[in-house]
Amino acid sequence: MNPVTEHRRHYEDLAQGEVVDLGHVTVSKEMVIAFASEFDPFPFHLDEEAAKTSLLGGLAASGWQTAALTLRMLTDSFLSTIASMGGLGFSDLKWRKPVMVGDTIGGTVTIAALRRSKHRPERGIVTLDFDIRNQKAEPVMSMRLANLVELRDPSIPLTEAAV
């Protein structure tokens, strides 16, 4: 047993269909400008006047900032509680509505699928579907993420632990 993860939930403890509440975060002007200054320096993320005349209609968070904030919420509410071994990637990322200064975002992830690794029996793969919304319950981001998770007992035959 891995001493770092022995008290966390393992692959065997997860269930398809499980829904995890990610909590919420309010996006401030300072957060938007700081993130954009370093990672996404477009005028509609940095300058209020330029942002007002843009397609977004005001100062808005970068989509990548929305994703980063979501990852932080995921880590705090779920990944830090399971025997996570790291991410495998994401797909179907969609920014559905801009996140504006003052918006509060949050949402859920649903365990969409679980499967054992065929080549590494000590690992399982959990697929998570994200539904991120603003304070008006409007969807702002969705995506699918795959993550590796340790098995508590890799000696269990592949077919018995596979979901």
ChimeraX attribute file (.defattr): number of C-alpha atoms within 10 A of each C-alpha:
attribute: neighborCount
match mode: 1-to-1
recipient: residues
	/A:1	10
	/A:2	9
	/A:3	7
	/A:4	8
	/A:5	17
	/A:6	13
	/A:7	12
	/A:8	17
	/A:9	20
	/A:10	20
	/A:11	26
	/A:12	17
	/A:13	10
	/A:14	15
	/A:15	15
	/A:16	15
	/A:17	14
	/A:18	12
	/A:19	15
	/A:20	16
	/A:21	14
	/A:22	23
	/A:23	14
	/A:24	18
	/A:25	17
	/A:26	16
	/A:27	20
	/A:28	16
	/A:29	16
	/A:30	11
	/A:31	14
	/A:32	22
	/A:33	24
	/A:34	15
	/A:35	18
	/A:36	21
	/A:37	14
	/A:38	8
	/A:39	12
	/A:40	19
	/A:41	15
	/A:42	13
	/A:43	18
	/A:44	24
	/A:45	25
	/A:46	23
	/A:47	15
	/A:48	17
	/A:49	13
	/A:50	15
	/A:51	18
	/A:52	15
	/A:53	12
	/A:54	13
	/A:55	8
	/A:56	15
	/A:57	15
	/A:58	20
	/A:59	26
	/A:60	28
	/A:61	25
	/A:62	24
	/A:63	19
	/A:64	14
	/A:65	19
	/A:66	21
	/A:67	17
	/A:68	13
	/A:69	18
	/A:70	24
	/A:71	14
	/A:72	15
	/A:73	20
	/A:74	20
	/A:75	15
	/A:76	13
	/A:77	16
	/A:78	17
	/A:79	19
	/A:80	13
	/A:81	14
	/A:82	20
	/A:83	23
	/A:84	24
	/A:85	15
	/A:86	12
	/A:87	13
	/A:88	12
	/A:89	10
	/A:90	14
	/A:91	11
	/A:92	10
	/A:93	14
	/A:94	13
	/A:95	18
	/A:96	14
	/A:97	14
	/A:98	20
	/A:99	27
	/A:100	22
	/A:101	19
	/A:102	14
	/A:103	18
	/A:104	17
	/A:105	26
	/A:106	24
	/A:107	23
	/A:108	22
	/A:109	23
	/A:110	18
	/A:111	21
	/A:112	18
	/A:113	17
	/A:114	24
	/A:115	18
	/A:116	25
	/A:117	15
	/A:118	11
	/A:119	7
	/A:120	9
	/A:121	17
	/A:122	19
	/A:123	24
	/A:124	26
	/A:125	22
	/A:126	23
	/A:127	22
	/A:128	24
	/A:129	21
	/A:130	23
	/A:131	18
	/A:132	24
	/A:133	22
	/A:134	21
	/A:135	15
	/A:136	9
	/A:137	12
	/A:138	12
	/A:139	20
	/A:140	20
	/A:141	24
	/A:142	20
	/A:143	17
	/A:144	19
	/A:145	19
	/A:146	20
	/A:147	19
	/A:148	22
	/A:149	26
	/A:150	26
	/A:151	23
	/A:152	20
	/A:153	15
	/A:154	16
	/A:155	10
	/A:156	13
	/A:157	11
	/A:158	15
	/A:159	9
	/A:160	8
	/A:161	18
	/A:162	16
	/A:163	13
